[in-house]
Amino acid sequence: MSYQSKNSVNEYDDSLSAYLPRVRNGERKHKKQEAIHHSVKHRSFTPEEQKLSQEALEQSGYNFTYLASRHESQWLLDSLNEIYDQKWFEDILKMVKGGKEASVYLCTAPANMKQRLLAAKVYRPRRFRNLKKDHIYREGRDQLDATGKIILDDRSHHAMKKRTKYGLSLLHSSWVGHEYRTMCILAEAGVDMPRPYVSSDNAILMDYVGDDDCAAPTLSSVSLSTTEARVIFERVIHNVRLMLQYNRVHADLSAYNILYWDGEIRLIDFPQAINPEENHNAFRIFQRDISRVCEYFDAMGLNVNSEKLARQLWVERGRRVTPEIDPAYLDADKEEDRRLWVTHRK
């Protein structure tokens, strides 16, 4: 289905017209390239590695189609065993994306689900996770467990504050729980994204975007004509508006976190998402999202004023571009914070 046939896009045409050039008849279109879909290739295993990997699977009672190394097999079993035991999926077919923070695997769904294929996002082992300045995104957040429920236990909060081994484990699970909860809220709101089904301490099972042969590529790897870019851009902004309506800013939005498949998009990767009502850096983070998105569409010929667009989208929800500042968040020893406080009081 083309987005041009969806009323939810057309209702925003007027408000975007100030930032988008009109498409002239006969203008030269960018040559549309076929999206090149890549599955992550399996590396070659020695016979001994294959034997050990298979033994690990058999001992655990899981016989997945995907042949992983012994280390990866154990990691997958630790991350997905609870979801597997609950019969949320039947098999792991292959890895479709490997990343620094998480890998995504193609899974087959059980017979009682409408979807035939699912995607399991499995976070890398905790020692590999190193999100810079994570306190910026954690500001104002509730600490959640892996299912997205608020952690109320005082001992757990103390462990997280002290960053003990147990506390770090809880903090890691909290990132997963936060992403899962955010995805549930936004999917229910109608945001274009994979629908989540269940989560564990280290994984989220969700809709798969693509077909049997290949997963949907990110928008960053796709070249669009100016005409199609305009339609897709308007759909992205529709989703941004919808997220703001439900008090969410993606906080890592760019063409690298938008999937493109058959003329449609799906937003992905929400662990850093923030609530603008609770985060004093929300507008700056939002500006960065809009700027990164516009960089891609500028390359497709749209020439968008990202700064003005970010302000318009923010203000139309009744939000202040310059938020109220709580001095508790400022450091009197930092010149930048002192200057910010003086400016705020004027």
N, C-alpha and C positions, 0 to 999 in steps of 0.2 A: 504494500500500500504506500502510495506516495504521500509525503507530508503535505503536499499542496492541497490534498483533498480533506485535510483535517481542520475543522473550524478553530481549534485552539491556537493554530498558528496565525491565521488570518486576522484575528482580533488584535494582534500586536503590530500589524503592518504600519499603522500611522505613527505610533510612538517610536518606531525604529527608522522611519524615513529620513530623519534629520542626520543620521549617521551613515546611511548607505547610499551609494551612487545608483542612479537608475540604470538599468540594463538597456543599452541602445540596440535598436534593430540592426542586425548585420554586423555587430561587433565580433571581433575575432575571439573565439572561445579557446580556452585552454584545451589542449588535446587531452581527453580523458584517458587515463591509463587504467588498465585492468588492475584491480587490487591483487597484490601478490601475497598469498597466504602461506605462512610458514608454520609448520609444526616443529617443535623442538626435536632435533634428531637425537636418537638414542646413541650414546657413545658405545664403542666396542668393549665388550667384557671378555676377560680371559675365561677359559673353561672353569677354573677354580672359583672365580667371582660368581659366575652363573650358578654353580652348584651351591655355594654358600647362600646366595640370595634366595634360591628356590627352597633350600632347607629352612631358612628363616620364615618364609611364607607358609610352608607346610606345617611347621611346628606350631604356628599361630592359628592354623585353620583357615587362612585366607589364600586363595589361589587366584590372584589377579592376572589379567592378560598382560598388563604393563610390567616389563622386566626391569626392575631397579637394582641398584647396587645394594649390598647388605646394609650399609649405613642408611641409605634412602628408604629401603624397605622398612627398617625399624622405625624411622621417623614417620613414615606414612601410617604404619600400624598404630603408633602411639597417638597420632593426631586424629585418625579416622575410625579407630576401632569402635568407639561408642556409637558414632553415627551409623557405621556398618551393622553393628549388632541390632540396632533399632530398625534395620532394613530400609534405610533411606536411599541406598544405592546397592547395586548388585556386583559391579565390576569396575575396575580402573583400566581404561583402554590405553591411555598414553598421556604424557605430559604435553600440554599445548603452550605453556608459557613458563619460562624460568626467570626468576627475578632475585634481587638482593634481599628483599623483605618477604616475598612469598612466591610460590609456584602454583600454577593452575593445572588441574588434571581433568581430562575428559572421562566421565563416568556414565555407566548405563543406569537408567532409572528402573525401579521395580514396576511390575505390570500394572499396579493399581494407580500409577500416575499418568497424567495426560502426556507429559513430556517424555520422550524416549531417551534423551541425553541430558546430562546435568554437568555442571562444573563445580569442582571442589577447589576452593582457594585455601592452600595450606601455607601457613606462615613458616618462614625459615626458623631453625632452632634459635632459641632466645639469645644465645651468645653472638649471633650474627646480626641481630636487630640493633640499630644504632641511629635512631631518628634524632637529628640535630635540633636543639632548642625545643624539645618536646613540651617544656613547660608552657610555651606560648599557646599550644593547642589544648593543653590540659586545663588552662585557666577556667574556673567556673564549672568544670565538669563534675558530675557525680562519678565516683569510682564504681564500675560495673563488673559483674562476673561475666563469664563467657557467654551466658544466655541473654545478656543485656539487662539483668536485674541489678538494682542498687545494692552494694555491699554495705551492710549495717554493723557488722561486727567490729568493735573497737580494736581488738587485737590485730585484725587484718589491716585496719587503717594505720595502726602504729608500725606494723611491719613494712607497709608500703612507704611510710614517711622515712623510716630508718634505712630503707632500701636493703633489707636483709635478703638472703637467698630466697626465702619464702615470699618476702615482699615484692621482689623483682618478678617472681613467677606470677604473682597476682597482678602486677602492673602490666605484664605482657598479656595476660588473659583479658585485662580491662580494655586494651586496644581492640582485641577481637570482639569483645562484647559491645564496645561502643560502635564499631563498624556495623555489626549485625543489627543493633537497635536502630541506628541511623537508616540502614537499608530498609528495614521493616516500615519505618515511618514514611519514608519517601516513596517506596513502592506503592504503599497504600494510598498515598497522595496523588499518584499518577505520573510520577517522574519516569522518564524513559531510562530504564536500568534493568539489570537482571534481578528477578525476584528471588529473595532469599527464602530458604525453607527451614534450615536448622543450623545450629552452630555447636562447636565443642570448644575446649580450652585453646585449640590451636588451628581451627579450620572453620570455614563457612561453606555450606552447600547451597548452590544457587542455580538459576537458569543458565544454560549454555547458549552462547550466541555463535552461530556458524553451522557447518554441516559435518557429515562424517569425515570428510577429507581434511578440512581445515577450519580453524577458528577464525572468527571475525578479526580483521586487522584493526589497528588503531587508526584514527582519522589522520594522524601525522604521516602515515605511509600511503595515503590516498591523495591523488590529484583530482580536483573537481573543476568543472567548467564554472565560470562566474555565475551563471544562472542557477546551477545546482548549489553552489556555495552559498548563495543568498538564502535559499530555502533551508539548508542545513543550519546556517548561522541563526536564522530566526527561530529554528527549533531549539537550538542550544540555549538561546536567550529565554525562550519560553520555560525551559527547565530551570534556569537560574532564578527566574521570577517565582516559579512554583516552590523552589527550595527556600527562598526568602520568606514566602508566605507561611511556610512551616518552620520558620526560625532555624534554618540551616544554611551554612556557607560551606561549600565543598572543601576549600582550603588547599587543594592541590590540583585544581582544574586546569587542563590544557588539552591540546589535541592528542597527547599521549595517553590520556585517561578517558578518551571517548572512543568507543568501538563503532565501526561503520560496516553495515551489512545490508545489501539489497536496498540501498537508498535511505536507510534508516539508521538512527544512532542509539547507543546505549552508554550512559555514563557509568563509570566504574571507579573503584578504589576510594572508599570513604573513611578510612581510619582517622584521618586528621580533621574531619568535619567539625565545625564549631557552631555554637549557638550565639548569634550576634547579640542576644540579650545578656549574655554572661561573660563575654570576652572583650576586653578593652582594646584589643588590636584588630577587632573584627573588620572594620572598614579597610584598613591597610591590607589585610589578608584578602578581602574581597576584591580590592583594586588589582592585586597581583593576579588573581584568578582571571578577571576580565581582560587584563593586559595580555596574559599568555594565550588565552583563547583568540583574541583579536590578532595576535601575531600570525597565527596560522591563516586566518581568513584574509588578512592583508596580503599574504603571499598568493592567495587565490583571486586577488583583484578587487576586494571590497573596500579597502581604504576606510576602516572604521576608526572613529575617535574614541579610543578606549577610556580615556579619563572622563570625558563628558558622559559617556554611556554608563560607566560605573556609578557616577554621582546620581544620574537620573534614576537608575534602578534602585539605588539605596534610598533616596529621598522619597520616592513614590510610595514606599512602605512606611513612611512617617518616621524614618530613622535619621538621627543626627550624624552629619559627616564628621563632626568633632564631638566625640562622646563625653559624657560626664566622667571626670577623672577622680578616682579614689586615691588619695595620697598614700594609702597603704601599699599601692603597687609601684610607687616611685622610690628611687634611691637618691637621697639627698647628696650623696658623694659623687653622683654622675651629673656632669654639666648638661647633658641632653635632657635628663629628667627635670632638673631645676628650671631649664628654659621652657620646657613644656608646661610646668606648673605656673610660671609667671604669665605665659601666653594665655593659659586657660582662665586665669583670674581676671584678665582685662575685660 
